[in-house]
Amino acid sequence: MISNVHKKRSSKGGISTVISTVIITGAMITIVSVALVFANNFLWSRVAEGDFNSSKELMQTAGLQIDDVAWTVGRTETIRYASQYGDVVLEPSVLHYVVSVETNEGTQEFSNETGVLLFKLPTSKYTVTNGYWERIFPSQDESLTLKGTSASVSRVFAVEKLPMYDGNYIRVVVAPAVRVLFSSINTSISSTFYVKMYLPVLTAGEAPRLSQSITLTGKSVEARTLNNVESINVTVNFPSEGSGFNSEFFNFPYDSEEIPVPTSGYDNIVFELYLSEVSVEFGINY
């Protein structure tokens, strides 16, 4: 009898060891699985963050390249990029600039719509917070127009605004802007003051999407001239306001600006407006 009891106790001890081993093994597998999932999610979130950070430089480059091609008909520049989650698109006709010029013969208006470039990264992959807005370029931005020979013809900023009609994205935006230059010519006979404005108009070209690339091409340049100018006003409005591309989205310093014009000291005030059509194509390599 004593012998049998001892055998039964030994058998129960062996079973308990096996059960403990199974439990510990299962727990280790669970811990490792959770750790792998966490590590994987962390890795891909870092990839998405890298996409977003690199897109800022990409879109600033695109803004500068617009200026390079806009004023030379036929000039082409291709910008290549690599992104795991994001892509660049053109949102057409979301900015409407109106330049109103008053002369001694009356008032004339020049009205032009332009598209904007968007790098779109799904908020399911990377997000900051709804309502986030960050200026990228230029660093100083205090008026609707950009002034000076070194000024760009575009603004670059990042924005997260939800909801919008095309989905939930954090976006890096290139928005064309009006550049203003002032100059004067004085001779013994007369003196003339010039107000020159430059605006690129982005239009959609081909988009076969064969690669991640943006191709910009200067299609045309038009010049409009008025003499005996008395005042100039620039305004911007948003034709696609209902889709979310509104004043809050772009966050311009002002939606209207009066351009300073000398009231004396010159025989003539000349206004010149240069408009360039820039075609935007995606996935085309030249």
PAZAPA-4460 file (N, C-alpha, C; in steps of 0.05 Angstrom, whole numbers, plus 32768, in hexadecimal, padded with zeros to 4 digits):
% residues 286
    n_x    n_y    n_z   ca_x   ca_y   ca_z    c_x    c_y    c_z   seq   type   mol
   8011   7FE8   8000   8000   8000   8000   8011   8019   8000     1      M     A
   8025   801A   8011   8037   8031   8013   8044   8036   7FF8     2      I     A
   804C   8022   7FEB   8059   8024   7FD1   8047   8030   7FBC     3      S     A
   802E   8029   7FBB   801B   8033   7FA7   8016   8051   7FAC     4      N     A
   8013   8059   7FC5   800E   8075   7FCB   8025   8086   7FC2     5      V     A
   803D   807D   7FC6   8054   808C   7FBD   8055   808F   7F9F     6      H     A
   804D   807B   7F90   804D   807C   7F73   8039   8091   7F6A     7      K     A
   8021   8091   7F77   800C   80A4   7F6F   8015   80C1   7F73     8      K     A
   8023   80C6   7F8A   802D   80E0   7F90   8042   80E9   7F7C     9      R     A
   8054   80D7   7F74   8068   80DD   7F61   805C   80E4   7F46    10      S     A
   8046   80D6   7F3E   8039   80DB   7F25   802D   80F7   7F24    11      S     A
   801F   80FF   7F3B   8013   811A   7F3C   8029   812F   7F3B    12      K     A
   8040   812A   7F47   8056   813E   7F46   8060   8141   7F2A    13      G     A
   8061   812C   7F1B   806B   812D   7EFF   8057   813D   7EEE    14      G     A
   803D   8138   7EF2   8028   8147   7EE2   802A   8165   7EE8    15      I     A
   802D   816C   7F01   802F   8188   7F09   8046   8196   7EFB    16      S     A
   805C   8189   7EF9   8074   8195   7EEC   806E   819A   7ECF    17      T     A
   8061   8187   7EC2   805A   818A   7EA5   8047   81A2   7EA1    18      V     A
   8033   81A3   7EB3   801F   81B9   7EB1   802D   81D4   7EB5    19      I     A
   803F   81D6   7EC9   804E   81EE   7ECE   805F   81F7   7EB6    20      S     A
   806B   81E3   7EAA   807C   81E8   7E92   806B   81F3   7E7B    21      T     A
   8053   81E7   7E77   8041   81F0   7E62   8038   820D   7E67    22      V     A
   8031   8213   7E80   8027   822D   7E87   803D   8242   7E83    23      I     A
   8055   823C   7E8C   806B   824E   7E89   8072   8253   7E6C    24      I     A
   8072   823D   7E5C   8078   8240   7E3F   8063   8251   7E32    25      T     A
   8049   824C   7E38   8034   825C   7E2C   8036   8279   7E34    26      G     A
   803D   827E   7E4D   8040   829A   7E56   8057   82A8   7E47    27      A     A
   806D   8299   7E43   8084   82A4   7E34   807D   82AA   7E17    28      M     A
   806E   8298   7E0B   8065   829C   7DEF   8054   82B5   7DED    29      I     A
   8042   82B8   7E01   8030   82CF   7E01   8040   82E9   7E04    30      T     A
   8053   82E9   7E16   8063   8301   7E1B   8073   8308   7E02    31      I     A
   807F   82F3   7DF6   808F   82F8   7DDE   807E   8303   7DC7    32      V     A
   8065   82F7   7DC4   8053   8300   7DAF   804B   831D   7DB3    33      S     A
   8044   8324   7DCC   803D   8340   7DD1   8055   8353   7DCC    34      V     A
   806D   834A   7DD4   8085   835A   7DCF   808A   835E   7DB1    35      A     A
   8086   8349   7DA2   808A   834A   7D85   8076   835D   7D78    36      L     A
   805C   835C   7D81   8048   836E   7D76   804F   838B   7D7D    37      V     A
   8057   8390   7D95   805E   83AB   7D9E   8076   83B5   7D8E    38      F     A
   808B   83A4   7D8B   80A3   83AB   7D7C   809C   83B1   7D5F    39      A     A
   808A   83A1   7D53   8082   83A4   7D37   8073   83BF   7D34    40      N     A
   8060   83C4   7D46   8051   83DD   7D44   8063   83F5   7D48    41      N     A
   8075   83F3   7D5B   8088   8409   7D60   8099   840E   7D48    42      F     A
   80A3   83F8   7D3B   80B4   83FB   7D24   80A6   840A   7D0D    43      L     A
   808D   8401   7D07   807E   840D   7CF1   8075   8429   7CF7    44      W     A
   8070   842F   7D11   8069   844A   7D18   8081   845D   7D14    45      S     A
   8099   8452   7D19   80B1   8462   7D14   80B5   8466   7CF6    46      R     A
   80AE   8452   7CE6   80AF   8455   7CC9   809D   846B   7CC0    47      V     A
   8084   846C   7CCA   8070   8480   7CC3   807A   849C   7CCC    48      A     A
   8085   849D   7CE4   8090   84B7   7CEE   80A7   84C0   7CDC    49      E     A
   80B7   84AE   7CD2   80CD   84B5   7CC0   80C1   84BF   7CA6    50      G     A
   80AC   84B3   7C9C   809E   84BC   7C84   8095   84D9   7C87    51      D     A
   8089   84DF   7C9E   807F   84FA   7CA2   8096   850E   7CA4    52      F     A
   80AB   8508   7CB2   80C1   851B   7CB5   80CF   8520   7C9A    53      N     A
   80D3   850A   7C8B   80E1   850E   7C71   80CF   851C   7C5D    54      S     A
   80B4   851A   7C60   80A2   8528   7C4E   80A4   8546   7C50    55      S     A
   80AC   8550   7C67   80AF   856D   7C6A   80C5   8577   7C58    56      K     A
   80DB   8569   7C57   80F1   8571   7C45   80E9   856D   7C28    57      E     A
   80DB   8557   7C23   80D2   8552   7C07   80C0   8568   7BFD    58      L     A
   80AD   8571   7C0D   809A   8585   7C04   80A6   85A1   7C03    59      M     A
   80BA   85A6   7C14   80C8   85C0   7C12   80D8   85C0   7BF8    60      Q     A
   80E4   85AA   7BF1   80F3   85A8   7BD7   80E0   85AC   7BC0    61      T     A
   80C8   85A0   7BC1   80B4   85A3   7BAC   80AC   85C1   7BA9    62      A     A
   80A8   85CF   7BC0   80A2   85EB   7BBF   80B7   85FB   7BB1    63      G     A
   80D0   85F6   7BB7   80E6   8604   7BAA   80E8   85FD   7B8C    64      L     A
   80E3   85E4   7B85   80E4   85DC   7B69   80CE   85E9   7B59    65      Q     A
   80B7   85EE   7B65   80A2   85FC   7B56   80AD   8617   7B4C    66      I     A
   80BB   8625   7B5E   80C6   863F   7B56   80DB   863C   7B40    67      D     A
   80EA   8626   7B40   80FE   8622   7B2C   80F2   861D   7B10    68      D     A
   80DC   860F   7B0E   80D1   8609   7AF4   80BC   861C   7AEA    69      V     A
   80B0   862C   7AFC   8098   863B   7AF5   809D   8650   7AE0    70      A     A
   80B5   865D   7AE0   80B9   8674   7AD0   80C9   866E   7AB6    71      W     A
   80CD   8654   7AB1   80DB   864C   7A98   80C9   8637   7A8B    72      T     A
   80BC   863E   7A75   80AA   862C   7A67   80BA   8613   7A5D    73      V     A
   80AF   85FC   7A64   80BB   85E3   7A5B   80CF   85D7   7A6F    74      G     A
   80D6   85E6   7A83   80E9   85DB   7A96   80DB   85C6   7AA8    75      R     A
   80EA   85B0   7AAE   80DE   859A   7ABD   80F1   8591   7AD3    76      T     A
   80E6   858C   7AEA   80F5   8581   7B01   80E5   8569   7B0C    77      E     A
   80F4   8554   7B13   80E7   853C   7B1F   80F3   8538   7B3A    78      T     A
   80E2   8534   7B4E   80EA   8530   7B6A   80E1   8513   7B71    79      I     A
   80F4   8503   7B79   80ED   84E7   7B81   80ED   84E5   7B9F    80      R     A
   80DC   84D4   7BA9   80DB   84D0   7BC6   80D4   84B2   7BCB    81      Y     A
   80D7   84AA   7BE4   80D0   848F   7BED   80C0   8491   7C07    82      A     A
   80A9   8485   7C07   8098   8486   7C1F   8089   846B   7C21    83      S     A
   8088   8460   7C3A   807A   8447   7C3E   805C   844B   7C3F    84      Q     A
   8053   8461   7C4B   8036   8465   7C4F   802B   847D   7C41    85      Y     A
   803B   8492   7C3C   8031   84AB   7C31   8033   84AC   7C13    86      G     A
   8025   84C0   7C08   8025   84C5   7BEB   801F   84E2   7BE6    87      D     A
   8029   84EC   7BCF   8024   8508   7BC7   800E   850A   7BB3    88      V     A
   7FFC   851D   7BB6   7FE6   8521   7BA4   7FE3   853F   7B9E    89      V     A
   7FD4   8545   7B89   7FCD   8561   7B83   7FB0   8565   7B88    90      L     A
   7FA9   8578   7B99   7F8D   857F   7B9E   7F88   8598   7B8D    91      E     A
   7F78   8595   7B77   7F75   85AB   7B64   7F63   85C2   7B6E    92      P     A
   7F69   85DA   7B66   7F58   85F2   7B69   7F4D   85F6   7B85    93      S     A
   7F5E   85F5   7B99   7F55   85FA   7BB4   7F5D   8615   7BBF    94      V     A
   7F6E   8624   7BAF   7F75   863F   7BB7   7F6C   8652   7BA0    95      L     A
   7F5F   8667   7BA7   7F56   867B   7B93   7F61   8696   7B9B    96      H     A
   7F74   869F   7B8B   7F80   86BA   7B90   7F73   86CF   7B7E    97      Y     A
   7F6D   86E6   7B89   7F62   86FC   7B7A   7F74   8714   7B7F    98      V     A
   7F7E   8720   7B6A   7F8E   8738   7B6C   7F7E   874F   7B60    99      V     A
   7F77   8762   7B70   7F67   8779   7B67   7F79   8792   7B65   100      S     A
   7F79   879D   7B4D   7F8B   87B4   7B48   7F7B   87CC   7B40   101      V     A
   7F7E   87E2   7B4E   7F70   87FB   7B47   7F84   880E   7B39   102      E     A
   7F7B   8817   7B22   7F8B   882A   7B13   7F7B   8844   7B0F   103      T     A
   7F86   8858   7B02   7F78   8870   7AFD   7F61   886C   7AE8   104      N     A
   7F5F   8854   7ADD   7F4A   884E   7ACA   7F35   883B   7AD5   105      E     A
   7F38   8833   7AEE   7F25   8820   7AFA   7F33   8809   7B07   106      G     A
   7F24   87F4   7B0D   7F2E   87DD   7B1C   7F2D   87C4   7B0B   107      T     A
   7F42   87B5   7B0B   7F43   879B   7AFE   7F4A   8785   7B12   108      Q     A
   7F3E   876D   7B0E   7F43   8756   7B1F   7F4F   8740   7B0F   109      E     A
   7F63   8733   7B1B   7F6F   871B   7B0F   7F6A   8704   7B22   110      F     A
   7F5C   86F0   7B18   7F53   86DA   7B29   7F5E   86BF   7B1F   111      S     A
   7F6B   86B0   7B31   7F77   8697   7B29   7F74   8682   7B3F   112      N     A
   7F6E   8669   7B37   7F6C   8653   7B4A   7F85   8641   7B46   113      E     A
   7F8E   8636   7B5C   7FA5   8624   7B5A   7FA1   860C   7B6D   114      T     A
   7FAD   85F6   7B66   7FAD   85DE   7B77   7FC4   85DF   7B8B   115      G     A
   7FC4   85CC   7B9D   7FD9   85CA   7BB1   7FE3   85AD   7BB1   116      V     A
   7FFD   85AA   7BB9   8009   858F   7BBC   8005   8586   7BD9   117      L     A
   7FFE   856C   7BDC   7FF9   8561   7BF7   8009   8547   7BF9   118      L     A
   8019   8544   7C0E   8023   852A   7C16   8010   8520   7C2C   119      F     A
   8003   850A   7C26   7FEE   8500   7C38   7FF7   84E6   7C46   120      K     A
   7FF7   84E6   7C60   7FFF   84CF   7C70   7FE7   84C8   7C82   121      L     A
   7FDC   84AF   7C80   7FC5   84A8   7C90   7FC9   84AB   7CAE   122      P     A
   7FB6   84B6   7CBB   7FB9   84B9   7CD8   7FB8   849E   7CE7   123      T     A
   7FAF   8489   7CD9   7FB0   846E   7CE5   7FCD   8465   7CE8   124      S     A
   7FDF   8472   7CD8   7FFC   846B   7CD9   800C   847E   7CEA   125      K     A
   8005   8498   7CE7   8013   84AC   7CF7   8001   84C4   7CFC   126      Y     A
   8001   84CE   7D15   7FF0   84E4   7D1C   7FFE   84F5   7D31   127      T     A
   7FF8   850F   7D31   8001   8521   7D46   7FE9   8527   7D58   128      V     A
   7FD7   8538   7D4E   7FBD   853D   7D5B   7FAC   854D   7D48   129      T     A
   7F92   8549   7D4A   7F7F   8558   7D39   7F82   8576   7D3F   130      N     A
   7F85   8585   7D29   7F89   85A2   7D2C   7FA7   85AA   7D2B   131      G     A
   7FB9   8597   7D29   7FD5   859D   7D28   7FDB   85AC   7D0E   132      Y     A
   7FEC   85C1   7D10   7FF4   85D1   7CF9   8011   85DA   7CFE   133      W     A
   8022   85D7   7CEA   803F   85DE   7CED   8049   85EC   7CD4   134      E     A
   8054   8604   7CD7   8060   8612   7CC1   807C   8605   7CBC   135      R     A
   8081   85FF   7CA2   809B   85F4   7C9B   80AC   8608   7C8B   136      I     A
   809F   8615   7C78   80AD   8629   7C67   8099   863D   7C5C   137      F     A
   80A0   8657   7C5C   80B7   8664   7C67   80B6   8665   7C85   138      P     A
   80CC   866A   7C92   80CD   866B   7CAF   80BE   8683   7CBA   139      S     A
   80BF   869A   7CAC   80B0   86B2   7CB3   8099   86B6   7C9F   140      Q     A
   8081   86BA   7CAA   806A   86BC   7C98   8056   86CF   7CA5   141      D     A
   8056   86E9   7C9C   8046   86FD   7CA9   8031   870A   7C98   142      E     A
   8030   8702   7C7E   801C   870E   7C6C   8013   86FA   7C58   143      S     A
   7FFE   8700   7C49   7FF3   86EE   7C35   8007   86E9   7C1E   144      L     A
   8014   86FF   7C15   8028   86FC   7C00   8043   86F8   7C0C   145      T     A
   8056   86ED   7BFC   8072   86EA   7C04   8082   86FE   7BF4   146      L     A
   8093   870D   7C02   80A1   8723   7BF6   80BF   8720   7BF5   147      K     A
   80CB   872A   7BDF   80E8   872A   7BDE   80F3   8718   7BC8   148      G     A
   810B   871D   7BBF   8116   870D   7BA9   811C   86F0   7BB2   149      T     A
   8121   86ED   7BCC   8127   86D2   7BD6   810E   86C3   7BE0   150      S     A
   80F7   86D0   7BDE   80DE   86C3   7BE7   80D6   86AD   7BD4   151      A     A
   80C9   8699   7BDF   80BF   8683   7BD0   80A4   868A   7BC3   152      S     A
   8099   8678   7BB2   807E   867C   7BA7   806C   8666   7BB3   153      V     A
   8073   865C   7BCA   8062   8648   7BD7   8067   8647   7BF5   154      S     A
   8052   863E   7C03   8054   8639   7C1F   8054   861B   7C24   155      R     A
   8062   8611   7C38   8063   85F5   7C3F   805B   85F2   7C5D   156      V     A
   8048   85E2   7C62   8040   85DE   7C7E   8034   85C2   7C82   157      F     A
   8033   85B9   7C9B   8027   859F   7CA2   800E   85A4   7CB2   158      A     A
   7FF9   8594   7CAC   7FE0   8598   7CB9   7FD2   857D   7CBD   159      V     A
   7FC5   857A   7CD4   7FB4   8563   7CDA   7F98   856E   7CE0   160      E     A
   7F85   856A   7CCE   7F6B   8575   7CD2   7F56   855F   7CCB   161      K     A
   7F46   8557   7CDE   7F33   8542   7CDB   7F17   854C   7CE4   162      L     A
   7F02   8541   7CD6   7F03   8530   7CBE   7F05   8541   7CA5   163      P     A
   7F0D   8534   7C8F   7F0D   8541   7C75   7F02   852D   7C61   164      M     A
   7EF8   8537   7C4A   7EE9   8527   7C37   7EF8   850F   7C2C   165      Y     A
   7F13   8512   7C2A   7F23   84FE   7C1C   7F30   84EA   7C30   166      D     A
   7F29   84EC   7C4A   7F34   84D9   7C5D   7F43   84E7   7C73   167      G     A
   7F4E   84D6   7C85   7F5C   84E1   7C9C   7F7A   84DF   7C97   168      N     A
   7F86   84F6   7C94   7FA3   84F8   7C8E   7FB0   850E   7C9E   169      Y     A
   7FC9   850B   7CA3   7FDA   8522   7CAA   7FE8   852A   7C90   170      I     A
   7FE8   8543   7C89   7FF1   854C   7C6F   8008   8560   7C71   171      R     A
   801A   855F   7C5E   802E   8573   7C5A   8027   8581   7C3F   172      V     A
   8023   859B   7C40   8017   85AA   7C2A   802A   85BD   7C1D   173      V     A
   802A   85BF   7C02   8037   85D4   7BF3   8021   85E5   7BE7   174      V     A
   801E   85FE   7BF0   8009   8610   7BE7   8016   8627   7BD8   175      A     A
   8010   862A   7BBE   801B   8641   7BAF   8013   865B   7BBC   176      P     A
   8025   866F   7BBA   8021   8689   7BC6   8029   869E   7BB2   177      A     A
   8020   86B7   7BB7   8027   86CE   7BA6   8040   86DA   7BB0   178      V     A
   8054   86DB   7B9F   806E   86E9   7BA6   806C   8706   7B9B   179      R     A
   8075   8719   7BAB   8074   8735   7BA3   8091   8741   7BA3   180      V     A
   8098   874E   7B8E   80B1   875C   7B8C   80AC   877A   7B85   181      L     A
   80BC   878B   7B92   80BA   87A7   7B8D   80D5   87B1   7B80   182      F     A
   80D2   87C2   7B6C   80EA   87CE   7B60   80E3   87E9   7B54   183      S     A
   80F7   87F9   7B4E   80F2   8813   7B42   8108   881A   7B2E   184      S     A
   8101   882A   7B1B   8114   8834   7B07   8111   8852   7B06   185      I     A
   8127   8860   7B0B   8127   887D   7B0A   813B   8887   7AF5   186      N     A
   8131   8898   7AE4   8141   88A5   7ACF   813E   88C3   7AD1   187      T     A
   814D   88D1   7AC1   814A   88EE   7AC1   8130   88F7   7AB6   188      S     A
   8123   88E5   7AA7   8109   88EC   7A9A   80F1   88E4   7AAB   189      I     A
   80F2   88CC   7AB7   80DB   88C2   7AC6   80E4   88AE   7ADB   190      S     A
   80D1   88A8   7AED   80D6   8893   7B01   80BE   8880   7B02   191      S     A
   80C4   8867   7B04   80AF   8852   7B04   80B3   883F   7B1B   192      T     A
   809E   8838   7B29   809E   8825   7B3E   808F   880C   7B35   193      F     A
   809B   87F4   7B39   8090   87DB   7B30   8087   87C9   7B47   194      Y     A
   8070   87BE   7B45   8066   87AA   7B57   8062   8791   7B47   195      V     A
   8074   877D   7B4B   8073   8764   7B3C   8069   874D   7B4D   196      K     A
   8056   873E   7B43   804B   8727   7B52   804E   870D   7B41   197      M     A
   8054   86F7   7B4F   8058   86DE   7B43   8047   86C9   7B50   198      Y     A
   8038   86BA   7B40   8027   86A4   7B4C   8028   868C   7B3A   199      L     A
   8032   8675   7B44   8030   865C   7B35   8014   864F   7B39   200      P     A
   800A   8644   7B23   7FF0   8637   7B24   7FF4   8619   7B1E   201      V     A
   7FEF   8609   7B33   7FF4   85EC   7B30   7FDC   85DE   7B23   202      L     A
   7FE2   85CF   7B0E   7FCD   85C0   7B00   7FD5   85A3   7AFE   203      T     A
   7FC1   8591   7AFB   7FC6   8574   7AFB   7FCF   856B   7ADF   204      A     A
   7FE5   855C   7ADF   7FEE   854F   7AC7   7FE8   8531   7AC8   205      G     A
   7FFA   8521   7ABC   7FF6   8504   7ABD   7FFD   84F8   7AD8   206      E     A
   7FF2   84E1   7ADE   7FF8   84D4   7AF8   7FF7   84B6   7AF6   207      A     A
   8009   84AA   7AE7   800A   848D   7AE5   8013   847E   7AFE   208      P     A
   801F   848D   7B10   8028   8482   7B2A   803B   846A   7B26   209      R     A
   804E   846C   7B14   8061   8457   7B0F   8077   8457   7B24   210      L     A
   807A   846D   7B31   808E   8470   7B46   8086   8486   7B59   211      S     A
   8094   8488   7B6F   808E   849E   7B82   809F   84B6   7B79   212      Q     A
   8093   84C7   7B69   80A1   84DE   7B5F   808D   84F4   7B58   213      S     A
   8097   850D   7B59   8087   8525   7B51   8096   8533   7B3B   214      I     A
   8088   8537   7B24   8095   8545   7B0E   8087   855F   7B09   215      T     A
   8096   8575   7B0A   808B   8590   7B06   8095   859B   7AEC   216      L     A
   8083   85A6   7ADC   808A   85B1   7AC2   807D   85CD   7ABE   217      T     A
   808E   85E0   7AB6   8083   85FB   7AB0   8076   85FA   7A95   218      G     A
   805C   85FF   7A94   804C   85FE   7A7B   804A   8618   7A6D   219      K     A
   8045   862E   7A7C   8041   8648   7A6F   8046   865E   7A84   220      S     A
   804C   8676   7A7A   804F   868D   7A8B   8040   86A4   7A7D   221      V     A
   802E   86B1   7A8C   801F   86C8   7A82   8026   86E0   7A93   222      E     A
   8027   86F7   7A86   802C   8711   7A94   8015   8724   7A8F   223      A     A
   800C   8731   7AA5   7FF7   8745   7AA3   8003   875F   7AAE   224      R     A
   7FFF   8776   7AA0   800B   878F   7AA8   7FF6   87A5   7AA9   225      T     A
   7FF8   87B6   7ABE   7FE7   87CD   7AC1   7FF8   87E5   7AC9   226      L     A
   7FF1   87FD   7ABE   7FFF   8815   7AC5   7FEE   8827   7AD6   227      N     A
   7FFB   883B   7AE2   7FED   884F   7AF2   7FDD   8842   7B09   228      N     A
   7FEA   8831   7B17   7FDD   8822   7B2C   7FDA   8833   7B45   229      V     A
   7FC3   8831   7B52   7FBE   8840   7B6A   7FBC   882F   7B83   230      E     A
   7FB3   8816   7B80   7FB2   8803   7B97   7FB1   87E7   7B8D   231      S     A
   7FBA   87D4   7B9E   7FBA   87B8   7B97   7FB1   87A8   7BB0   232      I     A
   7F9F   8795   7BAC   7F96   8785   7BC2   7F96   8767   7BB9   233      N     A
   7FA0   8756   7BCB   7FA1   8739   7BC5   7F90   872B   7BDA   234      V     A
   7F7E   8719   7BD0   7F6E   8709   7BE2   7F6F   86EC   7BDA   235      T     A
   7F69   86DA   7BED   7F68   86BE   7BE7   7F4F   86B3   7BF3   236      V     A
   7F42   86A1   7BE4   7F2B   8692   7BEF   7F2D   8675   7BE7   237      N     A
   7F1A   8665   7BF0   7F1D   8648   7BF0   7F05   863B   7BE2   238      F     A
   7F07   8636   7BC8   7EF0   862A   7BBA   7EE7   860F   7BC4   239      P     A
   7EF9   8600   7BD1   7EF2   85E5   7BDB   7EEF   85E6   7BF9   240      S     A
   7EE4   85FC   7C04   7EE2   8600   7C20   7ED2   85EA   7C2D   241      E     A
   7EBD   85E0   7C20   7EAC   85CC   7C2B   7EBA   85B1   7C2F   242      G     A
   7ED0   85AD   7C20   7EDE   8593   7C22   7EF3   8594   7C38   243      S     A
   7EF6   85AB   7C45   7F0A   85AD   7C5B   7F22   85BD   7C54   244      G     A
   7F26   85C4   7C3A   7F3C   85D5   7C32   7F34   85F2   7C34   245      F     A
   7F34   85FB   7C4C   7F29   8616   7C52   7F3F   8627   7C60   246      N     A
   7F36   863E   7C6A   7F49   8650   7C78   7F57   8644   7C90   247      S     A
   7F48   8633   7C9E   7F53   8626   7CB6   7F69   8612   7CAD   248      E     A
   7F65   8604   7C97   7F78   85F1   7C8D   7F92   85FE   7C85   249      F     A
   7F90   8614   7C76   7FA9   8621   7C6B   7FB5   8634   7C80   250      F     A
   7FA5   8640   7C91   7FAF   8650   7CA7   7FC2   8666   7C9D   251      N     A
   7FBB   8674   7C88   7FCB   868A   7C7E   7FCA   86A1   7C93   252      F     A
   7FDF   86B1   7C94   7FDF   86C8   7CA7   7FC7   86DA   7CA3   253      P     A
   7FC0   86DF   7C8A   7FA8   86EF   7C83   7F9D   86E4   7C69   254      Y     A
   7F83   86E9   7C65   7F76   86E1   7C4C   7F74   86F8   7C38   255      D     A
   7F7E   8710   7C40   7F7D   8727   7C2F   7F95   8739   7C36   256      S     A
   7FA0   8747   7C22   7FB6   8759   7C27   7FB6   8770   7C14   257      E     A
   7FBA   8788   7C1E   7FBD   87A0   7C0E   7FDB   87A4   7C09   258      E     A
   7FE3   87A4   7BEF   7FFF   87A7   7BE8   8006   87C5   7BE8   259      I     A
   801B   87CD   7BF6   8022   87E9   7BF7   802C   87F4   7BDC   260      P     A
   8020   880A   7BD4   8027   8817   7BBB   802E   8835   7BC1   261      V     A
   8044   883F   7BB7   804B   885B   7BBC   8036   886E   7BB1   262      P     A
   8030   8882   7BC0   801C   8896   7BB8   8028   88AF   7BAB   263      T     A
   8043   88B1   7BAD   8050   88C8   7BA1   806D   88C0   7B9C   264      S     A
   807A   88D1   7B8C   8097   88CD   7B87   809D   88BF   7B6D   265      G     A
   8088   88B4   7B5F   808C   88A5   7B47   8078   88AF   7B32   266      Y     A
   8081   88AF   7B19   8070   88B7   7B02   805C   88A1   7AFB   267      D     A
   8064   8887   7B01   8052   8871   7AF9   8057   885A   7B0C   268      N     A
   8040   884E   7B14   8041   8835   7B24   8038   881E   7B12   269      I     A
   8049   880B   7B0D   8043   87F5   7AFB   803F   87DB   7B0A   270      V     A
   8029   87CD   7B03   8023   87B3   7B0F   8028   879E   7AFA   271      F     A
   8037   8789   7B02   803C   8772   7AF0   8035   8758   7AFF   272      E     A
   8025   8748   7AF2   801E   872E   7AFD   8027   8718   7AEB   273      L     A
   8037   8705   7AF6   8041   86EF   7AE6   8034   86D5   7AF1   274      Y     A
   8026   86C8   7ADF   8018   86AF   7AE6   8025   8698   7AD6   275      L     A
   802B   8683   7AE5   8038   866B   7AD8   8027   8653   7ADD   276      S     A
   8021   8644   7AC8   8014   862A   7ACB   802A   8615   7ACF   277      E     A
   8028   8606   7AE6   803B   85F1   7AEC   802C   85D7   7AEC   278      V     A
   8033   85C5   7ADA   8026   85AA   7AD9   8033   8597   7AEE   279      S     A
   8022   8589   7AFC   802C   8576   7B11   8025   855A   7B09   280      V     A
   8039   8549   7B06   8035   852D   7AFD   8041   851B   7B12   281      E     A
   8036   8503   7B15   803E   84F0   7B2A   8046   84D6   7B1D   282      F     A
   805E   84CC   7B25   8066   84B1   7B1C   8071   84B1   7B00   283      G     A
   807B   84C8   7AF6   8087   84C9   7ADC   80A4   84D0   7ADF   284      I     A
   80B5   84C0   7AD3   80D2   84C4   7AD5   80DC   84CC   7AB9   285      N     A
   80E9   84E3   7AB8   80F5   84ED   7A9F   8112   84E7   7A9E   286      Y     A
***
